[in-house]
Amino acid sequence: MSEAEAFPAPRPVAPVRRGPGWTWLALPAALLVTAPLAAVLVTAVRPAGAVWHHILTTTLSEMLANSALLALLVGLMVASAGALTAWLVTACRFPGRGLLEVALLLPMAMPAYVCGYAYTWLLDVAGPVQAALRDVTGLRWGQYWFPEIRSLPGAALMLGMVLYPYAYLLCRAAFQQQSVALIEASRTLGHSLPRCFLRLALPLARPAIVGGVALALMETLADFGTVQHFAVRTFTTGIYEAWFGLGDRGAASQLAACLMGLVALLLLLEQLSRGGRRFHPTTGRQPPLHPVPLHGWKAALAALACALPVCLGFLVPAGTLFALMLQVGDPLETERFLPFARNSLVLAGLAAAAAVLIAAFLAWAARLDPRPALRAANRLAGLGYAIPGSVIAVGTLVPLGLFDNALDGWMRARFGISTGLLLSGGLAALVFAYLVRFLAIALSAIESGLARLRPSLFAAARVLGARPAAAIRRVELPLARGSLLTAFLLVFVDTMKELPATLIVRPFDFDTLAVRVHSLAADERLAEASTAALLIVLAGLLPVLALTRAMRRG
């Protein structure tokens, strides 16, 4: 027997162009997640009623103008604060740089409405700041000028202070990956460091800036607690008023459809404006960027510019909440207060686990099967992040209510038994609303983690005889544990902070920490809301610590 017969050459493995059959289950999974959005759109195409005509002729222009102005102000603050601080900690070396590089992420743990409650207590007419001003000057209220905190600029300031880390994270990564040769050539030609930032680094980081601003604007347009507390009429408050105040589902759905159209138009304009320009370096050989040491007043100014967002966005509101908790705190006894925390933890854990499971399934299905239909399904499943929680809550109750009514009617006709509200009246509806709202976060985190895995590892496992599911379980899943944990933490904390969906869909007599904070703040009992608000902030520190650890490793 010849050597060729004894040791036959291995058969070449053809590239897999079609994934295993189970990957097509991603399509019905994505359609199920988008059912609430479809329900809103179907309801919106119905003939307009008297309520919609009333909104159209009275408050629609105000809601549109306020939403646009709020988005503009927040976008400017997020872009400027995020890009400037990211450039300073990346390209400069000054005292406290290492600490500030991590501390700039802390405002991510502070919900905007909690920050607004803290600043309202501080800066309102009866707050300590204006009281001290009257004691020092001897003036009475109305005899001096003081900026009104409960206003549209005040709401924009609250949102901008806690949302700028979106742009900071993306810009910092973009600045670290930029061509060091271009920056050094610019410095050699006599350009100062600020000029390099404005003329070279900033234009090259445009995709990162726009990406961070887009995330911040989605959060801004979806915000409910801040704008309601600051008495700013936006699309989100208009949807809530149309549904619960005026009792018109069609008008609320039509406002929601308008808001979804605005978000889609915003993202489309960004894609068209970018055109075919490229922003990545042309070579993979990049020497490390050496920060420029700053001294004297320049170092102090850089440290102040990085410390100011941290102080305003986290230290001041967190310190205020802590002082109020020690002085007043929640009036409920411990055994009556703990159920709020338990409900929040249970809901957040269930929603995060469900989001990670479904997002992992969708991400690996698209990874194994490169056909456009599955990738389009993933993008479709992530649309909920751009929709306010109140809209998703309304869309969730519609299909689940239809299912409950149909099941109840069938059981009555067949067996004479009433099943009641099995889904729309329990925790299942609330967890499903959270899943629709935050699936995009988990999907983005998992997809970014899978993109860093070399396809050759999966191919090697397949060559050795492992089926696709076994190759994922034994090779890629252990390597993606960090991304799965990050996705779980992000969804967990966002669920803890979610307010409008919880208010609308929660079962009767089932309150969470966010609901407790909102109910006390609505009664102007801001000091008593400090305990629940501080617990939400402490939970928000979990993903910040995870991001900090990832930055240190990087």
Secondary structure, DSSP 8 states (H G I E B T S, - for coil): --HHHHS----------S--GGGGGHHHHHHHHTHHHHHHHHHHTS---HHHHHHHHHTHHHHHHHHHHHHHHHHHHHHHHHHHHHHHHHHEE-TTHHHHHHHTTGGGGS-HHHHHHHHHHHHSTTSHHHHHHHHHH---TTSS----SSSHHHHHHHHHHHHHHHHHHHHHHHHHHS-HHHHHHHHHTT--HHHHIIIIIHHHTHHHHHHHHHHHHHHHHH--HHHHHTT---HHHHHHIIIIIS--HHHHHHHHHHHHHHHHHHHHHHHHHHTT---S-S-S-------EE--HHHHHHHHHHHHHHHIIIIIHHHHHHHHHHHHT--SS-HHHHHHHHHHHHHHHHHHHHHHHHHHHHHHHHHHH---HHHHHHHHHHGGGGGS-HHHHHHHHHHHHHHHHHHHHHHHHHHHS-----SSTTSHHHHHHHHHHHHHHHHHHHHHHHHHTS-HHHHHHHHHTT--HHHHIIIIIHHHTHHHHHHHHHHHHHHHHH--HHHHHHS-TT---HHHHHHHHHHTT-TTTTHHHHHHHHHHHHHHHHHHHHHHHH-
